[in-house]
Structure formats: C-alpha cells, structure tokens
C-alpha cells in the first residue's frame, strides 16, 4: 500500500467517524438535553448548532463522498463499470455510495438554509 492510498483511506475513515459521531451524539445526547430547555433556549441552541453544522458538514460530507469514490475506483479494485455488479466489493461499494448520497442529501435538507 502506498502513502496516497493510506492517506486517502484514513482521511475517509476519520471524516466518516466525524460525520457519524456528530449525528449519533446529536440524536442521543444533545437532542434530549435541549428538549428539557425552554422553547426560547431551544431555538437559540438549535440556531447555534445549525450554523456550526452548516459550515462544517457540507465539507466533511463532500470529502467523505469524494474520498470514498477515489478510494473505491482510482485507488481500489474497481477497474470498470462492469466490476460494480460482478464482484462483492463492487456491490458493497455501490450500496455504500448510494447510502452516502442519500444521507448527504437528507442532511443538507435538514441543516440547510431555512430550517430553523
């Protein structure tokens, strides 16, 4: 394994952990804590969190997606479009790509402009 592949792989993994970890912590830790606050305090806290997420997660999500595509195609075993459905790796990679795009679009709708 060369250093480019190693770097792309681990940057992809670390950014994915960041994205997933944020989502889990928001759902199980921050959300329940905020729900016990007054409505005005909830709006203020959600506004701050939304502004932060809107700056960070489009970049993180885009890089996870881009590095996954690079790692799976240019730096991985998928040589041709035909490999996508003829190998276990190709099927797994395609499912992961579709799921990542769906999560990215859903997240963009939830933290995008006008969601407050």
C-alpha positions in Angstrom: 0.0 0.0 0.0 1.4 3.4 -0.9 1.1 6.5 1.1 -1.5 8.1 -1.1 -3.8 5.2 -0.7 -3.1 5.0 3.0 -3.8 8.8 3.4 -7.0 8.6 1.4 -8.2 5.6 3.3 -7.7 7.0 6.7 -8.8 10.5 5.9 -12.0 8.9 4.5 -12.4 6.9 7.7 -11.7 9.8 10.1 -14.1 12.1 8.3 -16.8 9.4 8.3 -16.3 8.9 12.0 -16.7 12.7 12.5 -19.9 12.8 10.4 -21.4 9.7 12.0 -20.3 10.6 15.5 -21.8 14.0 15.3 -25.1 12.5 14.1 -25.2 10.0 16.9 -24.2 12.5 19.6 -26.8 15.0 18.4 -29.6 12.3 18.5 -28.8 10.7 21.8 -27.0 13.4 23.8 -27.7 16.9 22.6 -31.3 16.5 21.4 -32.6 15.1 24.7 -30.7 17.7 26.7 -32.0 20.6 24.6 -35.6 19.2 24.8 -35.6 19.9 28.5 -34.9 23.6 27.9 -37.4 26.4 27.4 -38.7 26.9 23.9 -36.6 30.2 23.5 -33.5 28.4 24.8 -34.1 25.5 22.4 -34.4 27.9 19.4 -31.2 29.7 20.4 -29.2 26.5 21.0 -30.5 24.9 17.7 -29.7 28.1 15.9 -26.0 28.0 17.1 -25.7 24.2 16.4 -27.3 24.7 12.9 -24.9 27.5 12.0 -21.9 25.3 13.0 -23.2 22.2 11.2 -23.9 24.3 8.1 -20.3 25.3 8.0 -18.6 22.0 8.8 -20.7 19.2 7.5 -21.1 20.1 3.8 -17.2 20.0 3.7 -17.0 16.8 5.8 -19.8 15.0 3.8 -18.4 16.1 0.5 -14.9 14.8 1.4 -16.2 11.5 2.7 -18.1 11.0 -0.6 -15.2 12.2 -2.8 -12.6 10.1 -0.9 -14.9 7.0 -1.0 -15.2 7.3 -4.8 -11.4 7.8 -5.2 -10.6 5.0 -2.8 -13.0 2.6 -4.4 -12.2 3.4 -8.0 -8.8 5.1 -8.7 -7.1 3.6 -5.7 -9.1 0.4 -5.3 -10.0 -2.8 -7.2 -12.8 -1.4 -9.3 -11.4 -1.1 -12.8 -14.5 -0.8 -14.9 -18.2 -0.1 -14.6 -18.8 -3.8 -15.1 -17.0 -4.5 -11.9 -19.6 -2.7 -9.9 -22.1 -5.6 -10.1 -19.8 -8.5 -10.8 -17.8 -8.5 -7.5 -18.8 -8.5 -3.8 -16.6 -5.4 -3.4 -18.3 -3.6 -6.3 -21.8 -4.3 -4.9 -20.8 -3.2 -1.4 -19.1 -0.1 -2.8 -22.2 0.8 -4.8 -24.6 0.3 -1.9 -22.3 2.5 0.3 -22.2 5.2 -2.4 -26.0 5.3 -2.7 -26.4 5.3 1.1 -23.8 8.1 1.4 -25.5 10.2 -1.3 -28.9 9.7 0.4 -27.5 10.7 3.8 -25.8 13.7 2.4 -28.9 15.0 0.6 -31.1 14.3 3.7 -28.6 16.1 5.9 -28.4 19.1 3.5 -32.1 19.4 3.7 -32.2 19.3 7.5 -29.3 21.8 8.2 -29.7 23.9 5.0 -31.0 27.4 4.8 -34.5 28.0 6.2 -34.5 25.0 8.5 -34.7 27.0 11.8 
